[in-house]
Amino acid sequence: MTDLTRRRFSELAGASLLSLAATPLFAPAALGQTKPKLVVIGGGPGGGTVARYVNKEGAGAIEVTLIEPQRRFTTCFFSNLHVGGYRNFASITHGYDKVRKEGVNVAHEMVTAIDRDKKQVVLSGGRRLPYDRLVVAPGIDIKWDSVPGYSEAAAQTMPHAWKPGPQTQLLVKKLNALKDGDLIVMIAPPNPYRCPPGPYERASMFAHVLKSKGHKKSKIVILDPKPNFSKQAVFTEGWEKHYPGMIEWQDPKVHGGIKGVDPKTGEVKTDLATHKAKLVNVIPAQMAGKIARDANLANDSGFCPIDPASMKSKMDTNIFVVGDACIPGDMPKSAFSANSQAKVAAMVIRGELANARTFPARYSNTCWSLIETDDDIKIGANYEATADKIGTVAGSGFVSQRGEPADVRKKNYQESVDWYNGIVADVFG
Ligand SMILES: Cc1cc2nc3c(=O)[nH]c(=O)nc-3n(C[C@H](O)[C@H](O)[C@H](O)COP(=O)(O)OP(=O)(O)OC[C@H]3O[C@@H](n4cnc5c(N)ncnc54)[C@H](O)[C@@H]3O)c2cc1C
């Protein structure tokens, strides 16, 4: 998968079937007739994509309302590049003006409840919005108590930065204040979590900043509850090449168990040792956003089961769950996945509400990670609905290999930039 242009991105993400430019295959609602109503909760890559695709491709036949509390959305994806100094904060922050101009009703409020019996959502301002179909795409919530001593208040001292915005800015501020010889400790999350390679790309970006500042003695210790991680072989090769001796990854066999953190002292305790760090990045366990759990759309895993052929909730056939909040089978939780799932949901919704033609669900994902300037690695696959999950299409998977030439890695980076430009255009117009 080389030369990933915007057009190619659209094809890979399933948009070839659902091109925004495609002529609607159904008659728009007759004048005066009440339009069917779609309400979308969450304006990230999952919800934002559904809202735009249903609105544009439905050519006004479906009334689309997007509820997102934030006026400006900072992307988690590419936030590690901001940490590394490759992107400024403004470049990863986007608004909804174009989405609104295209005809989507955008309300900057929280949804406080879903009344599934009445098919209504309740907004923080008190309004009740009826829906014919509802998309729930609230992303993740942090499981604060998964790391003893950690809490929402502690995140002001030991940022997680796994939800973007002020947390990312705090992390960058703390990183830039470090002196040579200071210690960074990252606590990596257990599966499943958003962006499997994300913690390890972030550690690479920490190292890139320290190296750029001439640090010789600073160290980064990653305490992992998992025995292995995404793209491990190529990450560790890159760390040895670019940052020898700087990044130390410890699995449970080495650290013996993560006992907890003390935000007052900056200490992190494991069975093996107590680390006193100047920067502690705690990335706790995760679950579906509160609104999905409160509406009983999640199971015991904390995430929401879906029908792999349609992205419909297994708990309610009028509701779709896309993005990080769902249980995506073999797909990782990523913006690429959320965008791909959203296109399937948009197609099914147009089929049900406007008699548009539908096709078998196809999904895809690629996750790129930058290790050092122009040294970018990737992993990805195509997916399809199987009887019980979204499963990997046999033979479609690919992953970067050790020892690849520099031009391959540089091309990966350009692909990732093209992908970013493509997906933000898809979500925010
Ligand atoms: C450091 C980092 C790096 C990453 N890098 C990549 C990458 O390179 N590539 C990639 O593909 N993915 C990457 N990801 C993962 C990606 O950011 C997520 O998978 C993606 O954002 C999920 O999209 P979503 O729409 O499900 O949720 P979100 O993006 O979290 O959007 C959910 C939205 O719902 C809103 N919301 C929540 N509750 C309510 C409510 N009750 N009412 C109304 N609105 C609500 C929130 O305000 C939020 O805006 C990265 C993540 C991290 C943390």
PDBQT file of the ligand as one rigid body, heavy atoms in Angstrom, charges set to zero:
ROOT
HETATM    1  C1  LIG A 501      -2.085   9.614  21.443  1.00  0.00    +0.000 C 
HETATM    2  C2  LIG A 501      -3.036   9.033  20.440  1.00  0.00    +0.000 A 
HETATM    3  C3  LIG A 501      -2.646   8.890  19.129  1.00  0.00    +0.000 A 
HETATM    4  C4  LIG A 501      -3.510   8.354  18.191  1.00  0.00    +0.000 A 
HETATM    5  N1  LIG A 501      -3.076   8.217  16.904  1.00  0.00    +0.000 NA
HETATM    6  C5  LIG A 501      -3.900   7.652  15.982  1.00  0.00    +0.000 A 
HETATM    7  C6  LIG A 501      -3.455   7.501  14.635  1.00  0.00    +0.000 A 
HETATM    8  O1  LIG A 501      -2.334   7.862  14.271  1.00  0.00    +0.000 OA
HETATM    9  N2  LIG A 501      -4.322   6.939  13.756  1.00  0.00    +0.000 N 
HETATM   10  C7  LIG A 501      -5.577   6.536  14.111  1.00  0.00    +0.000 A 
HETATM   11  O2  LIG A 501      -6.315   6.049  13.254  1.00  0.00    +0.000 OA
HETATM   12  N3  LIG A 501      -6.015   6.685  15.380  1.00  0.00    +0.000 NA
HETATM   13  C8  LIG A 501      -5.206   7.225  16.325  1.00  0.00    +0.000 A 
HETATM   14  N4  LIG A 501      -5.657   7.387  17.616  1.00  0.00    +0.000 N 
HETATM   15  C9  LIG A 501      -6.987   6.867  18.006  1.00  0.00    +0.000 C 
HETATM   16  C10 LIG A 501      -8.107   7.840  17.656  1.00  0.00    +0.000 C 
HETATM   17  O3  LIG A 501      -7.864   9.110  18.160  1.00  0.00    +0.000 OA
HETATM   18  C11 LIG A 501      -9.423   7.306  18.183  1.00  0.00    +0.000 C 
HETATM   19  O4  LIG A 501      -9.541   5.946  17.860  1.00  0.00    +0.000 OA
HETATM   20  C12 LIG A 501     -10.585   8.073  17.563  1.00  0.00    +0.000 C 
HETATM   21  O5  LIG A 501     -10.546   9.419  17.983  1.00  0.00    +0.000 OA
HETATM   22  C13 LIG A 501     -11.926   7.447  17.924  1.00  0.00    +0.000 C 
HETATM   23  O6  LIG A 501     -12.962   8.184  17.354  1.00  0.00    +0.000 OA
HETATM   24  P1  LIG A 501     -14.420   8.244  18.005  1.00  0.00    +0.000 P 
HETATM   25  O7  LIG A 501     -15.219   9.092  17.101  1.00  0.00    +0.000 OA
HETATM   26  O8  LIG A 501     -14.865   6.884  18.348  1.00  0.00    +0.000 OA
HETATM   27  O9  LIG A 501     -14.201   8.955  19.417  1.00  0.00    +0.000 OA
HETATM   28  P2  LIG A 501     -13.609  10.472  19.804  1.00  0.00    +0.000 P 
HETATM   29  O10 LIG A 501     -12.639  10.856  18.782  1.00  0.00    +0.000 OA
HETATM   30  O11 LIG A 501     -13.206  10.333  21.191  1.00  0.00    +0.000 OA
HETATM   31  O12 LIG A 501     -14.884  11.355  19.647  1.00  0.00    +0.000 OA
HETATM   32  C14 LIG A 501     -15.954  11.211  20.540  1.00  0.00    +0.000 C 
HETATM   33  C15 LIG A 501     -16.675  12.528  20.705  1.00  0.00    +0.000 C 
HETATM   34  O13 LIG A 501     -17.888  12.297  21.416  1.00  0.00    +0.000 OA
HETATM   35  C16 LIG A 501     -18.150  13.397  22.262  1.00  0.00    +0.000 C 
HETATM   36  N5  LIG A 501     -19.034  12.941  23.326  1.00  0.00    +0.000 N 
HETATM   37  C17 LIG A 501     -18.772  12.077  24.346  1.00  0.00    +0.000 A 
HETATM   38  N6  LIG A 501     -19.856  11.937  25.139  1.00  0.00    +0.000 NA
HETATM   39  C18 LIG A 501     -20.835  12.726  24.621  1.00  0.00    +0.000 A 
HETATM   40  C19 LIG A 501     -22.165  13.011  25.010  1.00  0.00    +0.000 A 
HETATM   41  N7  LIG A 501     -22.708  12.460  26.089  1.00  0.00    +0.000 N 
HETATM   42  N8  LIG A 501     -22.883  13.885  24.265  1.00  0.00    +0.000 NA
HETATM   43  C20 LIG A 501     -22.340  14.449  23.150  1.00  0.00    +0.000 A 
HETATM   44  N9  LIG A 501     -21.067  14.210  22.737  1.00  0.00    +0.000 NA
HETATM   45  C21 LIG A 501     -20.323  13.359  23.470  1.00  0.00    +0.000 A 
HETATM   46  C22 LIG A 501     -16.769  13.818  22.751  1.00  0.00    +0.000 C 
HETATM   47  O14 LIG A 501     -16.773  15.174  23.144  1.00  0.00    +0.000 OA
HETATM   48  C23 LIG A 501     -15.882  13.540  21.539  1.00  0.00    +0.000 C 
HETATM   49  O15 LIG A 501     -15.679  14.698  20.786  1.00  0.00    +0.000 OA
HETATM   50  C24 LIG A 501      -4.810   7.947  18.577  1.00  0.00    +0.000 A 
HETATM   51  C25 LIG A 501      -5.220   8.114  19.897  1.00  0.00    +0.000 A 
HETATM   52  C26 LIG A 501      -4.344   8.628  20.825  1.00  0.00    +0.000 A 
HETATM   53  C27 LIG A 501      -4.792   8.795  22.254  1.00  0.00    +0.000 C 
ENDROOT
TORSDOF 0
